[in-house]
Amino acid sequence: MRRIAIAVSLIALCCTENVRGEIQTLYRGECFSEAEAAKKLEDFAAQFHTRDEWQARAEHIRHGILSGLKLARLPPPCPLKPIRHSLHKEDGYTVENVAFESLPGFWVTGNLYLPVEPKAPMPGVLCPHGHLADNRMVEQTQKRCAALARMGAAVFAYDMVGYGESTPVDHHHSETARLQTYNSMRVVDYLLSLGNVDETRLAVTGESGGGTQTFLLAAVDPRIDLSVPVVMVSAHFYGGCSCESGMPIHKNAERETNNVEIAASFAPKPQLVISDGADWTKNVPQVEFPYMQRVYRLFDAEGNVENAHLANEQHDYGPSKRAAMYRFVAKHFKLDLKEVQNSAGAIDESFAKVHPREELLAFPPAKPRPAYAVADGDEVIMLLDRRK
């Protein structure tokens, strides 16, 4: 998979805006050279030396994300009103088509993967995705969800705002990042609502733009226990899409941070950073990962952070990256890795069935969206401003 941002914009777009009288800077794309970004990490590192100092900085980072996303005050949670249908029973797992309301009249659309014989309480795994049409339904997403379910987890793959079945908000809306992050919070609510998901074993993993969704949710939602951001943690690249860097989460008059620190704010919880040699994560073993190790070391938890670097691979969530994720999740959540291994111990996903798009739709022609659905994207965003 080649991310849309690679094709259309690797040019830095760093702009300053006056928002409600405050000067706020948007860091988009490659705002700094690799050397400048590495120097910034050195400057950030000089600002803390103890666990307490880092924790204060991490809290400042979390506050800045929530403030920048206009999520410091959340709307009252509406009933989820889940819709589930079209159960497919496969080899060791099941998959269903699901939609639920994250806001009144707005649906998060996705697919729920479960073990054939769920053993409660089981871990829950959120699977956001990157910038590829119908990405929740492509082979790499279906296989990773099927494998995690066969290993014993409840897994939910869900659409990016404006992708797949996620309507009516356009993906390039100025507040897409706000809605996407809130949707992820409600996915946690949905998984816990199933009644058999372990609230102490909740994970999130996604690639590219889904990697951004991964480390943002992990940073701001304390319910997340394990994080695997894939091909996205970079010191010099801030995300090339408005859904990642279209709101001021990195800098304002009081603070500055980057995606490495946002990911590091998850310490000391288990985190696997997956990187490759063909995109902005090519320097992770030498630049970004040592910074994260330093943070984890402050908690005596250096063993909880790992980097799987595929130097000869490209920007995707391919088999090698999925294999590294399976092993990491199995280790920390005590899942059954043998369910996805062959007799030689190698990861084998041949059991996974890749369904055609029409079989995975939450709202197929015969089961349309309810008539009271909000049809205007701006109105959906305005629902985030609701107060009790």
Buried (B, 14 or more C-beta within 10 A) or exposed (E): BBBBBBEEBEEBBBEEEEEEEEEBBBBBBBBBEBEEBBEBBEEBBEEBEEBEEBBEBBEBBBBBBBBBBBBEEEBEEBEBEBBEBBEBEBEBBBBBBBBBBBBBBBBBBBBBBBBEEBEEBBBBBBBBBBBBEBBBBBEBBBBBBBBBBBBBBBBBBBBBBBBBBBBBBEBEBEBBBBBBBBBBBBBBEBBBEBEBBBEEBBBBBBBBBBBBBBBBBBBBBEBBBBBBBBBBBBBBBBBBBBBBBBBBBBBBEEBBBBBBBBBBBBBBBBBBBBBBBBBBBBBBBEBBBEBBBBBBBBBEBBEBBBBBBBEEBBBBBBBBBBBBBBBBBBBBBEBEBEBBBEEEEEBBBEBBEBBEBEBBBBBBEEBEBEEEBBEEBEBBBEBBEEEE
